[in-house]
Amino acid sequence: MDLNTSCSIKLPAWVMPFLDQRETELSSTSERMQLAIDLADENVRQGTGGPFGAIVVNEKSGELVSVGVNLVTSSGMSMAHAEIVALTLAQAKIG
C-alpha cells in the first residue's frame, strides 16, 4: 500500500489581484483584522470556500507575509482551513 500523495496548497486565482488593490503594510490591528474579514467575504462571493480568512504579518515591520482563505471544500483537504493555509504559505515563503 502506498500512502504517499502529492499535496499542494494553492490560493484561488482571485487572491493576488485582490491583494494588489490593497496596502501590504498593515500597522494597526484594525487594518489587519479588516483584511482578514475582507478575504473571508470575498472567498464566499467568489464561491471558493467558506467565510474564513487569515493573514500572517511581520510584527516588526507590519508587512504582509501571507494570507489564507478556507479551501476545505474546494481542495478536498480537511486541513485547508484559512489559518493553516496562511501559516503554511508563510512558512514556505520565509523558510
C-alpha positions as semicolon CSV with decimal commas, in nm:
position;residue;x (nm);y (nm);z (nm)
1;M;0,000;0,000;0,000
2;D;0,138;0,341;-0,099
3;L;0,031;0,615;0,142
4;N;0,237;0,890;-0,018
5;T;0,044;1,154;-0,206
6;S;0,129;1,481;-0,367
7;C;-0,049;1,763;-0,186
8;S;-0,013;2,129;-0,254
9;I;-0,197;2,433;-0,132
10;K;-0,276;2,700;-0,387
11;L;-0,475;3,012;-0,327
12;P;-0,767;3,080;-0,562
13;A;-0,685;3,290;-0,870
14;W;-0,874;3,593;-0,738
15;V;-0,650;3,637;-0,430
16;M;-0,346;3,804;-0,588
17;P;-0,547;4,063;-0,788
18;F;-0,750;4,124;-0,471
19;L;-0,431;4,189;-0,273
20;D;-0,281;4,406;-0,548
21;Q;-0,560;4,657;-0,478
22;R;-0,469;4,676;-0,109
23;E;-0,197;4,817;0,112
24;T;0,055;4,548;0,208
25;E;0,189;4,732;0,512
26;L;-0,057;4,685;0,793
27;S;0,049;4,877;1,101
28;S;-0,269;4,862;1,306
29;T;-0,467;4,572;1,444
30;S;-0,782;4,709;1,287
31;E;-0,621;4,718;0,939
32;R;-0,509;4,359;0,983
33;M;-0,848;4,242;1,103
34;Q;-1,024;4,422;0,819
35;L;-0,808;4,246;0,559
36;A;-0,887;3,904;0,712
37;I;-1,259;3,989;0,710
38;D;-1,241;4,116;0,352
39;L;-1,068;3,794;0,242
40;A;-1,339;3,587;0,409
41;D;-1,615;3,790;0,242
42;E;-1,453;3,764;-0,099
43;N;-1,397;3,390;-0,060
44;V;-1,773;3,346;-0,022
45;R;-1,851;3,591;-0,303
46;Q;-1,616;3,406;-0,538
47;G;-1,759;3,067;-0,438
48;T;-1,418;2,925;-0,347
49;G;-1,484;2,837;0,015
50;G;-1,634;2,924;0,347
51;P;-1,639;3,264;0,519
52;F;-1,292;3,244;0,673
53;G;-0,979;3,444;0,605
54;A;-0,645;3,471;0,782
55;I;-0,325;3,669;0,747
56;V;0,034;3,646;0,869
57;V;0,207;3,978;0,929
58;N;0,566;4,060;1,022
59;E;0,507;4,213;1,364
60;K;0,811;4,443;1,345
61;S;0,753;4,593;1,002
62;G;0,379;4,540;0,961
63;E;0,450;4,380;0,622
64;L;0,201;4,123;0,497
65;V;0,378;3,785;0,477
66;S;0,095;3,562;0,360
67;V;-0,280;3,516;0,353
68;G;-0,515;3,223;0,366
69;V;-0,877;3,154;0,290
70;N;-1,083;2,847;0,368
71;L;-1,015;2,587;0,097
72;V;-1,158;2,277;0,265
73;T;-1,438;2,221;0,016
74;S;-1,261;2,339;-0,298
75;S;-0,939;2,143;-0,228
76;G;-1,092;1,834;-0,073
77;M;-0,841;1,860;0,214
78;S;-0,988;1,878;0,562
79;M;-0,682;2,063;0,694
80;A;-0,714;2,353;0,447
81;H;-0,859;2,597;0,698
82;A;-0,772;2,962;0,640
83;E;-0,523;2,988;0,927
84;I;-0,345;2,667;0,828
85;V;-0,324;2,786;0,467
86;A;-0,179;3,123;0,578
87;L;0,075;2,964;0,813
88;T;0,179;2,701;0,555
89;L;0,234;2,964;0,286
90;A;0,422;3,190;0,529
91;Q;0,648;2,903;0,631
92;A;0,716;2,819;0,266
93;K;0,792;3,185;0,192
94;I;1,031;3,258;0,478
95;G;1,166;2,910;0,538
